Amino acid sequence: MSEIEHTSQTISNAYSVVVGNTVFFVPLEGLVDIDRERKRLQKQQADLENRIAIYDKRLQNEDFIKKAPQEVVEKQREERRALEESLSKVIKRLSELGG
């Protein structure tokens, strides 16, 4: 299989999907209110950042780490990682929308 070709041309305000070695761009202009979507994603980003901060505070609390069962601590770490992954996706989408 060949690698995906990268071009210097970028398509703004488009959703990109990779299928195999092909990248498809779906223009959102006219289909989606870009400003509204950007605001929604910014709100989602702030929410995720706040939730991550709560997990960080809990996971940095030595009493919690010492007293909680190891399974509970690991579950908290997994949930925090999932939030971080979601945040990454939201930030990527915002960058694709130019925001």
Legacy VTK file of the C-alpha trace (Angstrom):
# vtk DataFile Version 3.0
C-alpha trace
ASCII
DATASET POLYDATA
POINTS 99 float
0.000 0.000 0.000
1.155 3.463 -0.717
1.247 6.239 1.832
-1.366 8.971 1.881
-0.202 11.861 -0.240
-0.003 15.169 1.542
-0.507 18.399 -0.311
0.175 21.940 0.745
-3.413 22.802 -0.083
-5.759 22.749 2.883
-9.494 22.919 2.793
-10.933 25.139 5.476
-14.387 24.664 6.955
-14.445 21.037 5.888
-14.735 17.735 7.684
-12.035 15.255 6.740
-12.390 11.476 6.726
-9.615 8.983 6.031
-10.700 5.793 4.303
-7.818 3.473 3.613
-5.223 5.640 1.913
-7.666 8.274 0.715
-8.642 11.467 2.506
-12.097 12.825 1.753
-13.078 16.401 2.532
-16.722 17.308 2.985
-17.247 21.073 2.768
-19.427 22.286 5.624
-20.086 25.767 4.276
-23.813 26.073 3.702
-24.551 22.741 5.407
-23.562 23.700 8.934
-23.596 27.038 10.726
-19.813 27.238 11.173
-19.926 29.900 13.907
-22.515 27.946 15.871
-20.518 24.719 15.530
-17.333 26.519 16.585
-19.104 27.897 19.699
-20.487 24.451 20.521
-17.026 22.919 20.248
-15.479 25.705 22.344
-18.069 25.065 25.047
-17.345 21.338 24.856
-13.610 22.059 25.086
-14.088 24.163 28.229
-16.250 21.453 29.794
-13.690 18.746 29.047
-10.852 20.897 30.409
-12.816 21.473 33.633
-13.566 17.768 34.025
-9.898 16.885 33.412
-8.891 19.411 36.090
-11.194 17.660 38.574
-9.580 14.306 37.797
-6.115 15.838 38.024
-6.890 17.289 41.449
-8.219 13.943 42.674
-5.308 11.968 41.220
-2.774 14.339 42.779
-4.355 13.927 46.217
-2.040 11.575 48.111
-4.784 10.631 50.601
-7.036 9.522 47.760
-4.248 7.493 46.147
-3.327 5.814 49.463
-6.844 5.105 50.748
-8.783 4.251 47.593
-8.671 0.707 46.245
-6.189 0.364 43.386
-9.044 -0.516 40.977
-10.770 2.773 41.777
-7.588 4.768 41.223
-6.924 3.002 37.915
-10.524 3.582 36.816
-10.085 7.309 37.539
-6.898 7.338 35.442
-8.670 5.565 32.574
-11.568 8.011 32.681
-9.127 10.928 32.663
-7.320 9.462 29.636
-10.659 9.091 27.817
-11.469 12.735 28.535
-8.036 13.735 27.219
-8.686 11.809 23.994
-12.050 13.523 23.590
-10.417 16.888 24.193
-7.827 16.146 21.495
-10.590 15.392 19.009
-12.469 18.582 19.872
-9.304 20.670 19.488
-8.613 19.011 16.123
-12.153 19.781 14.938
-11.808 23.387 16.066
-8.565 23.730 14.116
-10.281 22.287 11.032
-12.972 24.948 11.407
-10.387 27.676 11.734
-11.070 28.319 15.387
LINES 1 100
99 0 1 2 3 4 5 6 7 8 9 10 11 12 13 14 15 16 17 18 19 20 21 22 23 24 25 26 27 28 29 30 31 32 33 34 35 36 37 38 39 40 41 42 43 44 45 46 47 48 49 50 51 52 53 54 55 56 57 58 59 60 61 62 63 64 65 66 67 68 69 70 71 72 73 74 75 76 77 78 79 80 81 82 83 84 85 86 87 88 89 90 91 92 93 94 95 96 97 98
